[in-house]
Amino acid sequence: MQKPPDERVRSYYEASAGPTPGHAAVVADGSARTIVVGGGYAGLATARGLIDRGDRDVLVVEAEHVGFGASGRNGGFVFGGYSLGEASLLRQLGADAARRVYARSIAAVNLIRRRLYEHAIECDAVDEGVLWANWFRDDSVLRERAELLKRHFDTDWEWVDAARLRGMLDSPRYGAALFERNALHLHPLKYARGLAGSVVAGGGRVAEGTRIVALARDAEGWRLRTDAGHTLRCERVVLCCGGYLAGLRPAIDRSILPIATYVVATAPLGERLAQLFPGTRAAVYDSRFAFDYYRPLADTRLLWGGRISIRDRSPAQVAALLQRDIARVFPQLGAVPIDYAWSGLMSYARHEMPQIGELEPGLWYAQAFGGHGLATTTAAGELLAEALCGDRGGLADYRGYGLPWAGKPFGFLAAQATYWWFQGRDAYKDWRESAR
Ligand SMILES: Cc1cc2nc3c(=O)[nH]c(=O)nc-3n(C[C@H](O)[C@H](O)[C@H](O)COP(=O)(O)OP(=O)(O)OC[C@H]3O[C@@H](n4cnc5c(N)ncnc54)[C@H](O)[C@@H]3O)c2cc1C
């Protein structure tokens, strides 16, 4: 009989990350040269980037705990690129800028790898690439993408034909695949905590359980008020609150649509997990608009994510939905027992690119990383750290991706309708191929 997901321990990551190191809340008035609001990857990467450049007077303030938001709940895929596809990037930015922007995401993958090593961050990293598997038999989408990446982005994704893929992954579902070798997967909450630890070890500060409730500028700089009534002062403030909107500046919040996506971890599968992945330990996602993403875990569970929605469903609903999705790919598992089910909020801008910049003198922001945030938050942290240390050059390529109104509440409906439309289109294509 299926064990119901435990409502108290909602995420596998929380259950498996070990004891939290814990960072004390702000309990008195204070100051720092730079204050970062939000203890997700974007905030932590900005702080780490500043410390790497010798600017150690930085304080990260997090309302809940480090990795409470998307950064502690995600699929754990570390790969190149952005939510916006490469073809659109090329069309919108032109060849040179698109290449630079894409290269920033690849450099970020490499930087994450280096940080894991340099700061001895234990986060179950599996540096064995990511497979982009074709849900359909028609492989023109794969060929076109591989060609585009090679021609314009100096990036070589390896072609894996259907027979070879079947030897790597025991699923009858897919056609061919592309293999992105320069990619890895990891335990996202352990990584967030490790990054926070590296900020503190480097001379920065992290405060948890401290919500910033107001932000104002005066002659001396920025004044932030905490929910406990303390005042923090700084020269510059960086808002990195993702889909967990801070409510501090309407222009920042209005440009974001928080969109939910779901993840489950099965019960340990023992030998059966190795049988599903006979020839790879890579993470896998597929070529549909509403794709599945999954990876094998060391304790023989299957971690599985998918779907996007404007609704935050209960763990039991998420478990039931994704259990069905798993059975479509691995029918041999039947109704696989799900031990953990949870959801998280991604932040999307209308243009599907990150928003990184300065809103007013000394008020900076980095948000809207969508479902492609592990590497891109790291890239954003580097861009902001460079800018805060005087070099704004890198930001120029991102300037066109500003803070347009995301259209709430109609934006939510449009996002859901778009999702359904693409989901319907994929289902139709699937039906046509199977009818042939
Ligand atoms: C389920 C899921 C799966 C995903 N899978 C992947 C994946 O496999 N690979 C990938 O690259 N990306 C993935 N993503 C996307 C990625 O996780 C995000 O893009 C990234 O974590 C965003 O980081 P962030 O720092 O911008 O936001 P968050 O991690 O959401 O952090 C924002 C933080 O700000 C805090 N905050 C908000 N308001 C305040 C305030 N007033 N005061 C203090 N603190 C405040 C919040 O508590 C929160 O901790 C996934 C996302 C989700 C939700």
PDBQT file of the ligand as one rigid body, heavy atoms in Angstrom, charges set to zero:
ROOT
HETATM    1  C1  LIG A 501      10.505  22.913  -7.863  1.00  0.00    +0.000 C 
HETATM    2  C2  LIG A 501      11.569  23.659  -8.617  1.00  0.00    +0.000 A 
HETATM    3  C3  LIG A 501      12.465  22.961  -9.426  1.00  0.00    +0.000 A 
HETATM    4  C4  LIG A 501      13.501  23.645 -10.083  1.00  0.00    +0.000 A 
HETATM    5  N1  LIG A 501      14.480  22.924 -10.723  1.00  0.00    +0.000 NA
HETATM    6  C5  LIG A 501      15.578  23.558 -11.193  1.00  0.00    +0.000 A 
HETATM    7  C6  LIG A 501      16.688  22.823 -11.699  1.00  0.00    +0.000 A 
HETATM    8  O1  LIG A 501      16.707  21.589 -11.655  1.00  0.00    +0.000 OA
HETATM    9  N2  LIG A 501      17.734  23.519 -12.218  1.00  0.00    +0.000 N 
HETATM   10  C7  LIG A 501      17.754  24.873 -12.244  1.00  0.00    +0.000 A 
HETATM   11  O2  LIG A 501      18.713  25.464 -12.750  1.00  0.00    +0.000 OA
HETATM   12  N3  LIG A 501      16.731  25.609 -11.716  1.00  0.00    +0.000 NA
HETATM   13  C8  LIG A 501      15.672  24.973 -11.174  1.00  0.00    +0.000 A 
HETATM   14  N4  LIG A 501      14.660  25.694 -10.602  1.00  0.00    +0.000 N 
HETATM   15  C9  LIG A 501      14.796  27.157 -10.533  1.00  0.00    +0.000 C 
HETATM   16  C10 LIG A 501      15.740  27.608  -9.406  1.00  0.00    +0.000 C 
HETATM   17  O3  LIG A 501      15.536  26.838  -8.251  1.00  0.00    +0.000 OA
HETATM   18  C11 LIG A 501      15.472  29.081  -9.108  1.00  0.00    +0.000 C 
HETATM   19  O4  LIG A 501      15.540  29.820 -10.303  1.00  0.00    +0.000 OA
HETATM   20  C12 LIG A 501      16.479  29.675  -8.126  1.00  0.00    +0.000 C 
HETATM   21  O5  LIG A 501      16.597  28.859  -6.978  1.00  0.00    +0.000 OA
HETATM   22  C13 LIG A 501      16.047  31.082  -7.749  1.00  0.00    +0.000 C 
HETATM   23  O6  LIG A 501      16.870  31.559  -6.720  1.00  0.00    +0.000 OA
HETATM   24  P1  LIG A 501      16.557  32.957  -6.033  1.00  0.00    +0.000 P 
HETATM   25  O7  LIG A 501      17.658  33.196  -5.079  1.00  0.00    +0.000 OA
HETATM   26  O8  LIG A 501      16.267  33.952  -7.091  1.00  0.00    +0.000 OA
HETATM   27  O9  LIG A 501      15.152  32.762  -5.281  1.00  0.00    +0.000 OA
HETATM   28  P2  LIG A 501      14.724  31.867  -4.028  1.00  0.00    +0.000 P 
HETATM   29  O10 LIG A 501      15.569  30.668  -3.890  1.00  0.00    +0.000 OA
HETATM   30  O11 LIG A 501      13.259  31.641  -4.154  1.00  0.00    +0.000 OA
HETATM   31  O12 LIG A 501      15.058  32.776  -2.772  1.00  0.00    +0.000 OA
HETATM   32  C14 LIG A 501      14.354  33.945  -2.433  1.00  0.00    +0.000 C 
HETATM   33  C15 LIG A 501      14.447  34.110  -0.929  1.00  0.00    +0.000 C 
HETATM   34  O13 LIG A 501      14.042  35.418  -0.563  1.00  0.00    +0.000 OA
HETATM   35  C16 LIG A 501      13.482  35.341   0.725  1.00  0.00    +0.000 C 
HETATM   36  N5  LIG A 501      12.703  36.558   0.969  1.00  0.00    +0.000 N 
HETATM   37  C17 LIG A 501      11.607  37.007   0.306  1.00  0.00    +0.000 A 
HETATM   38  N6  LIG A 501      11.178  38.172   0.822  1.00  0.00    +0.000 NA
HETATM   39  C18 LIG A 501      12.035  38.491   1.836  1.00  0.00    +0.000 A 
HETATM   40  C19 LIG A 501      12.111  39.588   2.758  1.00  0.00    +0.000 A 
HETATM   41  N7  LIG A 501      11.219  40.595   2.715  1.00  0.00    +0.000 N 
HETATM   42  N8  LIG A 501      13.111  39.600   3.690  1.00  0.00    +0.000 NA
HETATM   43  C20 LIG A 501      14.030  38.590   3.726  1.00  0.00    +0.000 A 
HETATM   44  N9  LIG A 501      13.994  37.534   2.871  1.00  0.00    +0.000 NA
HETATM   45  C21 LIG A 501      13.004  37.481   1.940  1.00  0.00    +0.000 A 
HETATM   46  C22 LIG A 501      12.644  34.069   0.644  1.00  0.00    +0.000 C 
HETATM   47  O14 LIG A 501      12.326  33.565   1.932  1.00  0.00    +0.000 OA
HETATM   48  C23 LIG A 501      13.540  33.153  -0.165  1.00  0.00    +0.000 C 
HETATM   49  O15 LIG A 501      14.333  32.300   0.640  1.00  0.00    +0.000 OA
HETATM   50  C24 LIG A 501      13.593  25.067  -9.966  1.00  0.00    +0.000 A 
HETATM   51  C25 LIG A 501      12.643  25.762  -9.217  1.00  0.00    +0.000 A 
HETATM   52  C26 LIG A 501      11.662  25.090  -8.516  1.00  0.00    +0.000 A 
HETATM   53  C27 LIG A 501      10.689  25.848  -7.674  1.00  0.00    +0.000 C 
ENDROOT
TORSDOF 0
